[in-house]
Amino acid sequence: MKKEVVGGLLILMIGTVSFFSCNRKAHNSLQTSTIVNSKASQKKPYLLLISLDGFRWDYLEKYQPPNLSHFVKEGVRSEALIPAYPTKTFPNHYSIVTGMYPDKHGILANSFYSHEQEKLYDYKNINTATDGKFYKGSPIWLEANKANMVTASYFFVGSEADIQGMHPTYYHTYDSKINKEVRVTQVINWLKMPENERPHLITMYFADMDKAGHDYGPGNEQKIKEALFELDRHLGQLFKGVADTGLPVNIVIVSDHGMVDLPASNIIPIESILNDSLYHTVNNGAIVNIYPHQGVNTEALVLSLKQKRDHFEVHTIEDIPGFVNRPKSIDWGAIQLIPDYTYYFLQGKKKELLVKNNIKAIGVHGFDPKHKEMHGIFYAKGPAFKTAFTLPPMGIVHVFPLMCEVLGLPIPQNIDGDLEVVISVLK
């Protein structure tokens, strides 16, 4: 294994910058291809997929943002969207658009070591985040493009990667500084394009709730409400703009995970378990993956780590607890450290900084999806969907076959999602 795998991958940012939100920045450029809608595709419905990163399942009822509340009242919803483990941004966004669990689609976490590629995948590294070799499965825009249907993305996990030699027809490289007005305007303008060039599938992404949740914790009701109502104002502009086009657009709104408060006292210093002479670590906060060096006895290493236990458990890939659809890939490493719920691995200096600044709690995610605070949202509205209809909590992999059905695309056979679970939301 290469020395690229190192411990402590998360970066503490306090104040105007998110604690460790997904804020990788690249140049903002619109990329295009030559794909145009076939005559058959021009007759297909339209679908706008909106991701609200970190939008917890209970925010809508708790805060009642007017535009989103009205949207849900006139459309369909699930009581909650249950993410895949680990409840992190990149694996779950890619599960949304592939219908696969992380072990199958390959994006195991925000950061992991790929034995096949012999390098660390890091979501903040543009070179790996855009490398299509890490991404398996066939995201929804690829299925649409294969059917000669124009697609577009104003940010979504995987949309910048060259997957099977394809991107969305139009896509932007990720830049967290691009404001919401610009994104909304672009989406509306896409829908105003000539019929043969107009995308029938559009994805877009907003990090507002994830950022607020990380910075202040979901328990800070004032800050969460402020962020939510600001986001809701722009969603209202988007809904109006889409309606004004007069096109039969179906809108699906999802989130990748929820959020839970992390008291500063519950931070486990990652330095307490680091040992570069024996193994490499990849830290995703709610799980630490350990890759022993060649020749190191794994059993002895497990015993040694168990002696250091302080609000975390030590497991091997063979005995890790029974998370639903937990990854079994060797890319998880031989050993996994899993903190107790609401405990989290971070650098010790980050804990000191929180205490110094009298910050009582921040927000985190990544834990077993059995915890309700980890659950997200599924809302939908449009000509394909019923009105005022509610589903029980549903798994995140079922969104993909539903989108295929709405767009009139064939559903791949090798996915984990099941259309039958969600088909009742359709007219």
C-alpha positions as CSV (number, residue, x, y, z in Angstrom):
1,M,0.0,0.0,0.0
2,K,1.3,3.4,-0.9
3,K,2.1,6.0,1.8
4,E,-0.7,8.2,0.5
5,V,-3.1,6.8,3.1
6,V,-2.7,8.9,6.2
7,G,-4.7,9.5,9.4
8,G,-6.7,12.5,10.2
9,L,-8.3,13.5,6.9
10,L,-10.9,15.9,8.2
11,I,-10.1,19.6,8.5
12,L,-11.5,21.8,11.2
13,M,-13.0,25.1,10.0
14,I,-14.8,27.4,12.4
15,G,-16.9,30.5,11.6
16,T,-17.9,31.4,8.1
17,V,-16.6,28.2,6.6
18,S,-18.3,24.8,7.2
19,F,-16.8,22.6,9.9
20,F,-16.1,19.8,7.4
21,S,-18.9,20.2,4.9
22,C,-18.4,19.1,1.3
23,N,-16.9,22.3,0.0
24,R,-14.3,21.2,-2.4
25,K,-13.8,24.0,-4.9
26,A,-12.8,23.8,-8.5
27,H,-13.0,26.2,-11.4
28,N,-16.5,26.9,-12.4
29,S,-16.9,26.0,-16.0
30,L,-19.8,24.7,-18.0
31,Q,-18.9,21.5,-19.9
32,T,-21.0,20.4,-22.8
33,S,-21.2,17.5,-25.2
34,T,-22.8,17.0,-28.6
35,I,-25.7,14.8,-27.5
36,V,-29.1,16.0,-28.7
37,N,-32.6,14.6,-27.9
38,S,-33.9,12.0,-30.3
39,K,-37.4,12.4,-31.6
40,A,-38.5,9.7,-29.0
41,S,-36.7,11.5,-26.2
42,Q,-38.4,14.8,-27.0
43,K,-41.6,13.2,-26.1
44,K,-40.3,11.9,-22.7
45,P,-41.2,13.6,-19.4
46,Y,-38.9,16.0,-17.6
47,L,-37.2,15.3,-14.2
48,L,-35.4,17.7,-11.9
49,L,-33.5,15.9,-9.1
50,I,-32.6,18.3,-6.2
51,S,-30.3,17.2,-3.4
52,L,-30.5,19.1,-0.1
53,D,-27.3,17.8,1.6
54,G,-27.8,17.1,5.3
55,F,-31.5,17.9,5.4
56,R,-32.8,15.8,8.3
57,W,-36.1,14.0,8.1
58,D,-37.8,16.1,10.8
59,Y,-36.8,19.6,9.7
60,L,-39.9,20.2,7.6
61,E,-42.4,19.6,10.3
62,K,-40.3,21.3,12.9
63,Y,-39.7,24.5,11.1
64,Q,-42.4,24.6,8.4
65,P,-40.6,26.5,5.6
66,P,-43.4,27.8,3.4
67,N,-42.3,26.9,-0.1
68,L,-41.1,23.4,0.7
69,S,-44.1,22.8,2.9
70,H,-46.5,23.7,0.1
71,F,-44.5,21.6,-2.3
72,V,-44.9,18.5,-0.1
73,K,-48.6,19.2,0.6
74,E,-49.3,19.0,-3.1
75,G,-47.0,16.1,-3.8
76,V,-45.7,12.8,-2.3
77,R,-43.3,12.0,0.4
78,S,-41.7,9.3,2.4
79,E,-41.7,9.5,6.2
80,A,-37.9,9.3,5.9
81,L,-35.2,8.4,3.5
82,I,-32.9,5.8,5.0
83,P,-29.3,6.2,3.9
84,A,-26.7,3.6,3.3
85,Y,-23.9,2.9,5.7
86,P,-21.7,4.9,6.3
87,T,-24.1,7.8,6.3
88,K,-21.8,10.1,4.4
89,T,-22.3,12.4,1.5
90,F,-20.4,10.8,-1.4
91,P,-21.5,7.2,-1.0
92,N,-25.1,8.1,-0.5
93,H,-25.4,10.6,-3.3
94,Y,-24.0,8.0,-5.6
95,S,-26.5,5.4,-4.3
96,I,-29.3,7.9,-5.1
97,V,-28.2,8.0,-8.8
98,T,-27.2,4.3,-9.3
99,G,-29.7,2.4,-7.1
100,M,-26.7,0.5,-5.6
101,Y,-25.3,0.2,-2.1
102,P,-21.7,1.5,-1.7
103,D,-20.2,-1.9,-1.6
104,K,-21.5,-2.4,-5.2
105,H,-21.0,1.0,-6.7
106,G,-17.5,1.4,-5.2
107,I,-17.7,4.8,-3.4
108,L,-17.4,3.3,0.1
109,A,-17.1,6.6,2.0
110,N,-15.9,10.2,1.5
111,S,-12.4,8.8,1.8
112,F,-11.1,5.2,1.4
113,Y,-8.1,3.3,0.0
114,S,-8.8,1.6,-3.3
115,H,-6.7,-1.6,-3.7
116,E,-7.7,-1.7,-7.4
117,Q,-6.4,1.8,-8.1
118,E,-3.7,1.6,-5.5
119,K,-4.4,5.0,-4.2
120,L,-6.5,6.9,-1.7
121,Y,-9.9,8.2,-2.9
122,D,-10.5,11.6,-1.2
123,Y,-13.7,13.5,-2.0
124,K,-11.8,16.8,-1.6
125,N,-9.2,15.9,-4.1
126,I,-10.4,16.9,-7.5
127,N,-8.1,14.3,-9.2
128,T,-9.7,11.4,-7.4
129,A,-13.3,12.8,-7.1
130,T,-13.4,13.2,-10.9
131,D,-11.6,9.9,-11.8
132,G,-14.3,7.7,-13.4
133,K,-12.3,4.5,-12.6
134,F,-13.5,4.7,-8.9
135,Y,-17.2,4.8,-9.9
136,K,-19.0,1.6,-10.8
137,G,-22.6,1.2,-11.7
138,S,-24.4,3.4,-14.3
139,P,-25.7,6.8,-12.9
140,I,-29.1,8.0,-14.1
141,W,-27.6,10.6,-16.5
142,L,-25.6,7.8,-18.3
143,E,-28.8,5.7,-18.7
144,A,-30.5,8.8,-20.1
145,N,-27.6,9.7,-22.4
146,K,-27.5,6.1,-23.7
147,A,-31.2,6.6,-24.7
148,N,-30.3,9.8,-26.6
149,M,-31.7,12.0,-23.9
150,V,-30.1,15.3,-23.1
151,T,-29.0,15.7,-19.4
152,A,-27.6,18.4,-17.2
153,S,-26.1,18.8,-13.8
154,Y,-25.5,21.8,-11.6
155,F,-23.4,19.7,-9.3
156,F,-23.9,16.1,-8.2
157,V,-21.6,13.4,-6.9
158,G,-20.1,11.6,-9.9
159,S,-21.3,14.1,-12.5
160,E,-17.7,15.5,-13.0
161,A,-16.2,12.0,-13.4
162,D,-15.7,10.3,-16.7
163,I,-17.8,7.2,-16.0
164,Q,-18.0,4.7,-18.9
165,G,-16.6,7.5,-21.1
166,M,-19.6,9.8,-20.4
167,H,-20.7,12.9,-18.4
168,P,-24.0,14.6,-18.3
169,T,-24.6,16.5,-21.6
170,Y,-24.1,19.8,-19.7
171,Y,-22.4,19.9,-16.3
172,H,-20.5,22.3,-14.0
173,T,-17.4,21.5,-12.1
174,Y,-18.0,21.9,-8.4
175,D,-17.5,25.3,-6.7
176,S,-19.1,25.8,-3.3
177,K,-19.0,29.6,-3.8
178,I,-21.5,29.6,-6.7
179,N,-24.5,31.2,-5.1
180,K,-28.0,29.7,-5.2
181,E,-29.4,32.4,-7.6
182,V,-26.9,31.4,-10.3
183,R,-27.8,27.7,-10.0
184,V,-31.5,28.4,-10.1
185,T,-31.2,30.7,-13.1
186,Q,-29.1,28.1,-15.0
187,V,-31.7,25.4,-14.4
188,I,-34.5,27.6,-15.6
189,N,-32.5,28.6,-18.7
190,W,-31.8,24.9,-19.5
191,L,-35.5,24.3,-19.6
192,K,-35.9,27.2,-22.0
193,M,-33.5,25.8,-24.5
194,P,-34.7,24.5,-28.0
195,E,-36.5,21.2,-27.8
196,N,-33.7,19.1,-29.3
197,E,-31.1,20.6,-26.9
198,R,-33.3,20.9,-23.8
199,P,-32.3,18.5,-20.9
200,H,-35.0,16.1,-19.8
201,L,-33.0,15.2,-16.7
202,I,-31.4,17.8,-14.5
203,T,-29.6,17.4,-11.2
204,M,-28.7,20.1,-8.7
205,Y,-27.2,20.3,-5.3
206,F,-27.4,22.6,-2.2
207,A,-25.1,22.2,0.8
208,D,-26.8,24.8,3.0
209,M,-28.3,22.5,5.6
210,D,-25.2,20.3,5.8
211,K,-23.1,23.3,6.4
212,A,-25.4,24.8,9.1
213,G,-25.7,21.4,10.7
214,H,-21.9,20.9,10.9
215,D,-21.1,24.4,12.0
216,Y,-23.8,24.7,14.8
217,G,-25.3,21.2,15.3
218,P,-28.9,20.4,14.6
219,G,-29.8,21.3,18.2
220,N,-29.1,25.0,17.4
221,E,-32.7,25.7,16.3
222,Q,-32.1,29.4,15.5
223,K,-29.2,28.7,13.1
224,I,-30.9,25.7,11.5
225,K,-34.1,27.7,10.9
226,E,-32.2,30.6,9.5
227,A,-30.4,28.4,7.0
228,L,-33.5,26.5,6.1
229,F,-35.6,29.6,5.4
230,E,-32.9,31.1,3.3
231,L,-32.7,27.9,1.3
232,D,-36.5,27.7,1.1
233,R,-36.6,31.2,-0.4
234,H,-34.5,30.1,-3.3
235,L,-36.4,26.8,-3.7
236,G,-39.5,29.0,-4.1
237,Q,-37.9,30.9,-6.9
238,L,-36.9,27.6,-8.5
239,F,-40.4,26.2,-8.2
240,K,-41.9,29.3,-9.8
241,G,-39.4,29.5,-12.5
242,V,-40.0,25.8,-13.5
243,A,-43.7,26.3,-13.4
244,D,-43.4,29.4,-15.6
245,T,-41.8,27.4,-18.4
246,G,-45.1,25.5,-18.8
247,L,-43.3,22.2,-19.2
248,P,-44.4,19.0,-17.4
249,V,-41.5,18.8,-15.0
250,N,-41.4,16.3,-12.2
251,I,-39.4,17.4,-9.3
252,V,-37.7,15.0,-6.8
253,I,-36.1,16.3,-3.7
254,V,-33.8,14.1,-1.6
255,S,-31.1,14.4,1.1
256,D,-28.2,12.0,1.6
257,H,-28.2,11.8,5.4
258,G,-29.3,13.5,8.6
259,M,-27.3,15.0,11.4
260,V,-26.7,14.6,15.1
261,D,-25.2,16.9,17.8
262,L,-21.6,16.0,18.8
263,P,-20.7,17.5,22.2
264,A,-17.1,18.7,22.2
265,S,-16.5,16.3,25.1
266,N,-17.3,13.3,22.9
267,I,-14.5,13.9,20.4
268,I,-12.0,11.0,20.4
269,P,-8.5,12.3,19.5
270,I,-7.5,10.4,16.4
271,E,-3.9,10.6,17.6
272,S,-4.7,8.1,20.4
273,I,-4.8,5.3,17.9
274,L,-2.4,6.3,15.1
275,N,0.7,4.2,14.6
276,D,2.3,4.8,11.2
277,S,5.0,2.2,11.8
278,L,2.3,-0.6,11.9
279,Y,-0.6,0.6,9.8
280,H,-2.2,3.3,7.8
281,T,-5.5,4.9,8.7
282,V,-8.4,6.5,6.9
283,N,-10.6,8.5,9.2
284,N,-14.2,9.1,8.4
285,G,-15.1,10.2,11.9
286,A,-17.8,7.6,12.6
287,I,-15.5,4.9,11.3
288,V,-11.8,4.6,11.1
289,N,-10.4,2.1,8.6
290,I,-7.1,0.5,9.4
291,Y,-4.7,-1.0,6.8
292,P,-1.9,-3.0,8.5
293,H,1.5,-2.9,6.8
294,Q,2.7,-6.1,5.1
295,G,3.9,-8.6,7.7
296,V,2.0,-7.1,10.6
297,N,0.0,-9.6,12.6
298,T,-3.6,-8.5,12.4
299,E,-4.8,-10.5,15.5
300,A,-2.1,-9.0,17.6
301,L,-2.9,-5.5,16.3
302,V,-6.6,-6.0,17.1
303,L,-5.7,-7.0,20.7
304,S,-3.4,-3.9,21.0
305,L,-6.2,-1.6,19.7
306,K,-8.7,-3.1,22.1
307,Q,-6.5,-2.1,25.0
308,K,-6.9,1.6,23.8
309,R,-10.7,1.4,23.7
310,D,-12.4,4.5,25.0
311,H,-15.9,4.9,23.7
312,F,-15.2,2.9,20.5
313,E,-15.1,-0.8,19.5
314,V,-12.6,-2.7,17.4
315,H,-13.7,-5.0,14.6
316,T,-12.3,-6.9,11.7
317,I,-14.0,-6.9,8.3
318,E,-15.3,-10.4,9.2
319,D,-17.0,-9.5,12.5
320,I,-18.1,-5.9,12.0
321,P,-21.6,-5.4,13.3
322,G,-24.6,-6.2,11.2
323,F,-25.3,-2.9,9.5
324,V,-27.8,-3.3,6.8
325,N,-25.9,-3.8,3.5
326,R,-22.6,-3.1,5.2
327,P,-19.6,-3.0,2.9
328,K,-17.5,-6.2,2.7
329,S,-14.9,-4.8,0.4
330,I,-11.2,-5.2,1.2
331,D,-11.0,-1.4,0.6
332,W,-12.4,-1.1,4.2
333,G,-9.1,-2.4,5.4
334,A,-8.5,-5.3,7.8
335,I,-9.7,-3.5,10.9
336,Q,-12.5,-1.0,11.6
337,L,-12.8,1.3,14.7
338,I,-16.4,2.3,15.3
339,P,-17.1,4.9,18.0
340,D,-20.1,4.8,20.3
341,Y,-23.1,6.7,18.9
342,T,-22.5,10.5,19.2
343,Y,-18.8,9.9,19.7
344,Y,-16.5,10.8,16.8
345,F,-12.8,10.6,15.8
346,L,-11.2,14.0,15.2
347,Q,-7.9,15.6,15.7
348,G,-7.2,16.4,19.4
349,K,-6.4,20.1,18.5
350,K,-9.8,20.4,17.0
351,K,-11.3,19.4,20.3
352,E,-9.1,21.9,22.1
353,L,-10.2,24.6,19.6
354,L,-13.8,24.0,20.3
355,V,-13.3,24.1,24.0
356,K,-11.2,27.3,23.7
357,N,-14.0,29.0,21.7
358,N,-16.7,27.7,24.1
359,I,-18.4,25.8,21.3
360,K,-20.5,23.2,23.1
361,A,-21.4,21.1,20.1
362,I,-21.1,20.7,16.4
363,G,-23.0,18.4,14.0
364,V,-21.8,15.1,12.5
365,H,-23.1,12.1,10.6
366,G,-21.8,8.8,9.3
367,F,-23.3,6.5,12.0
368,D,-25.4,3.4,11.6
369,P,-28.6,4.3,9.7
370,K,-30.6,2.6,12.4
371,H,-30.4,5.9,14.3
372,K,-33.2,8.1,13.2
373,E,-31.1,11.3,13.3
374,M,-29.2,9.9,10.3
375,H,-32.4,9.8,8.1
376,G,-33.0,12.2,5.3
377,I,-35.9,13.2,3.0
378,F,-37.7,12.1,-0.1
379,Y,-40.3,14.5,-1.6
380,A,-41.7,14.6,-5.1
381,K,-44.2,16.5,-7.1
382,G,-45.3,16.7,-10.8
383,P,-47.5,15.1,-13.4
384,A,-46.2,11.6,-12.7
385,F,-46.9,11.7,-9.0
386,K,-50.0,11.4,-6.8
387,T,-51.1,14.3,-4.5
388,A,-50.9,14.3,-0.7
389,F,-49.5,10.7,-0.6
390,T,-47.1,9.4,2.1
391,L,-44.9,6.3,2.0
392,P,-43.3,4.6,5.0
393,P,-39.6,5.1,5.5
394,M,-37.8,3.9,2.3
395,G,-34.2,3.0,1.5
396,I,-32.1,5.4,-0.5
397,V,-31.5,2.9,-3.3
398,H,-35.1,2.9,-4.4
399,V,-35.0,6.5,-5.7
400,F,-33.0,5.4,-8.8
401,P,-35.5,2.9,-10.3
402,L,-38.3,5.4,-9.6
403,M,-36.5,8.1,-11.6
404,C,-35.9,5.6,-14.4
405,E,-39.6,4.8,-14.5
406,V,-40.6,8.5,-14.6
407,L,-38.2,9.1,-17.5
408,G,-39.3,6.0,-19.4
409,L,-35.8,4.5,-19.1
410,P,-35.1,0.8,-18.7
411,I,-34.1,-0.2,-15.2
412,P,-30.8,-2.0,-15.0
413,Q,-31.0,-5.5,-13.7
414,N,-28.0,-5.5,-11.3
415,I,-29.1,-2.8,-8.9
416,D,-30.2,-3.0,-5.3
417,G,-33.2,-0.7,-5.6
418,D,-36.7,-2.1,-6.2
419,L,-39.3,-0.1,-8.1
420,E,-42.1,-2.1,-6.3
421,V,-41.1,-0.5,-3.0
422,V,-42.0,3.0,-4.3
423,I,-44.3,2.6,-7.3
424,S,-47.3,3.5,-5.3
425,V,-46.3,7.2,-5.4
426,L,-47.0,7.3,-9.1
427,K,-50.4,8.0,-10.6
